[in-house]
Each structure stands twice: as structure tokens, then as C-alpha cells.
Amino acid sequence: MEYVKLGNSDLVVSRICLGCMSFGDPTSNFRHEWTLNAEDSEKIIKHALDLGINFFDTANIYSDGTSEEYLGRAIKKNISRDKVIIATKVYFNEGKLSKKAILREIDGSLKRLGTDYVDLYIIHRFDYDTPIEETMETLDGLVRSGKVRAIGASAMYGYQFHNMQIVAEKHGWTKFVSMQNHYNLLYREDERELIPICKQFNVTLTPYSPLAAGRLSRLEWETDTKRSKTDKTAVSKYDSTKETDYKIVLRVNELAKKYGATMTQIALAWHFAKGTAPIIGATKEKYLDDAVGTFDVKLTEEDIKYLEGPYVPHKIVGAI
């Protein structure tokens, strides 16, 4: 396993983050039908720990908070709390990023996770209804109180992220150290503004959907898995551009054959070449094994250019 420091923080995380959206009660109101129960979730989390993964990402809304509960229980049973980096999120809740909402939601997340602090607290989106100053001052207060060690942001427009960082800088408040954005070989729109801004502020990228919901890990665009059949979000993200994007999938497959690797490893090797720490959602242990095998694959500059060659501009997916 390889490790990287998140921005200017003292958080050292594995280059692979285990995304926990796949864990939780499938009968909850905010649910995904493919989520794993507590026992099966713990098996995946334990296997991740065995592979050297110490970075886990969840959110207050995943399966109505049961994702946080499952993760917290598994961590408590299998490893010392100070050996892992736990990230969770706030926004898709009543009040979004208002002071009242943030203070309420962090306490709820801490209770469900069974811990007295979160290593990385991420705002899930940009809140148009709350003044930036109110949000950033409240987040800074959480860091000063010890409930949160560092803060991060997710999917938003570059100018929004820039403005939030500047407000924090102006007032001497805590700044973001990570950006969890939508980024993969099939979707690279953030290269225009958001990613350069992140580099300007030394913010580490921890992209979600690094395999484009599996479309970069196989030649078949659709599969018979439960997630493929029921994940309407993935369909809305990728299917409208299948005709142009499939050319990239074919190139990923071509390089996989060249290097004796899997398509997953080629797609992730591209991420590592970009310096990111991608979030992998896994429902089977073999998927994590496959991802970790990426560290044996090194792409050349020519390989990267070849993979990126067929890309065409896409509509924005992620930022609200």
C-alpha cells in the first residue's frame, strides 16, 4: 500500500480509500438496493484493513446513517481508532450547511460512528442558501473543539471552492485539505478550473466514481449485477455519452492487455499518475485485491495521452 498526506493537514491516508456507500440497511428510506448488511460490510472493511487501507469514506445520509453505524462497529471490533482515518459528510439534510444543521449533524454522525471525533468532515455540496462565512466559521469551530481534525469539500464549481477557501483564509479559519470530486477517464470536466484551484491551495484530490460505476473495469457497458440493474444515478451519469466514451473503454482494455493487467488497474493507474487518492466502492473482497494490484502498474506519459485522446466535453455532473 502507498500513503499520502491530505493537503496541509497531518492526516496520512492510503492511496486507496474504501467508499462505504455500499454498506447499510437496504430497507432504509435513502437506500441503494445493492448495499451489504452489517456482517458482510464488516468482512469487506476487515479485508481492506488487512490490505493496508486506513482511509474510509461515508456520509450521514448513506442508507439513513446505517452506513456510519456499520463502519463504526467494524472499526471498533477490528482495529484501534487512531490507526484509521474516517471521513463523513454533511449537506443533504435539513438546513444543509447552516450552523444549526452542521452542529446537529456532526453529533449524529459521531454517535452513529461510535467515536468522539471524525478525522475528515466533508461538505457534500455547495450551499446556496447559507452565507459562506457561517459555514466556514462553524466548521472551524468543530476543528477547534476537537470533534473534527480536518475538513474537506465535494463536487462543486471551481469559483465556489475558491471563494470558500478565501473566506477561511481571510478570517484565519480552517481551510479545506481535500476535494472529493467526480473524476475519471470518462468525466474530466474539473480539469478546467476546480483541479487547478485545488493545486493552488495544495488540496488533495480524493475522487469518487474513479471507475465510472464499473464502466472502466469491463468491456460490457451493462452487467447483470444488482447494482447495474438498479443504479439509476450511474445511468444518468454515463449512458447518454456511451457512444463517444466507449472509445476510451476500448483503449483501457488495450493497455490492460499490453501490461498484463486488469482494466480496473489501468483506470486506477491513470488516477495515481494524476496524484489522486481515489475512493473505491467494493462489495466483494476480490475487487479490493484488484485495486491494490494497481501499484504494480506504471503508465508512461504516452499511455496517459493515449487514454485521454478520445475525450470530448461533457455536461456537468456532480456540482449542483
C-alpha positions, 0 to 999 in steps of 0.5 A: 500500500502507498500513503499520502498526506491530505493537503496541509493537514497531518492526516496520512491516508492510503492511496486507496480509500474504501467508499462505504456507500455500499454498506447499510440497511437496504430497507432504509428510506435513502437506500441503494438496493445493492448495499451489504448488511452489517456482517458482510460490510464488516468482512469487506472493511476487515479485508481492506484493513488487512490490505493496508487501507486506513482511509474510509469514506461515508456520509450521514445520509448513506442508507439513513446513517446505517452506513456510519453505524456499520463502519463504526462497529467494524472499526471498533471490533477490528482495529484501534481508532487512531490507526484509521482515518474516517471521513463523513459528510454533511449537506443533504439534510435539513438546513444543509450547511447552516450552523444549526444543521452542521452542529446537529449533524456532526453529533449524529454522525459521531454517535452513529460512528461510535467515536468522539471525533471524525478525522475528515468532515466533508461538505457534500455540496455547495450551499446556496442558501447559507452565507459562506462565512457561517459555514466556514466559521462553524466548521472551524469551530468543530476543528477547534473543539476537537470533534473534527481534525480536518475538513474537506469539500465535494463536487462543486464549481471551481469559483465556489471552492475558491471563494470558500477557501478565501473566506477561511483564509481571510478570517484565519479559519480552517481551510479545506485539505481535500476535494472529493470530486467526480473524476475519471477517464470518462468525466474530466470536466474539473480539469478546467478550473476546480483541479487547478484551484485545488493545486493552488491551495495544495488540496488533495484530490480524493475522487469518487466514481474513479471507475465510472460505476464499473464502466472502466473495469469491463468491456460490457457497458451493462452487467447483470449485477444488482447494482447495474440493474438498479443504479439509476444515478450511474445511468444518468451519469454515463449512458447518454455519452456511451457512444463517444466514451466507449472509445476510451473503454476500448483503449483501457482494455488495450493497455490492460492487455499490453501490461498484463493487467486488469482494466480496473488497474489501468483506470486506477493507474491513470488516477495515481499518475494524476496524484489522486487518492481515489475512493473505491466502492467494493462489495466483494473482497476480490475487487479490493485485491484488484485495486491494490494490484494497481501499484504494480502498474506504471503508465508512461506519459504516452499511455496517459495521452493515449487514454485521454485522446478520445475525450470530448466535453461533457455536461456537468455532473456532480456540482449542483 
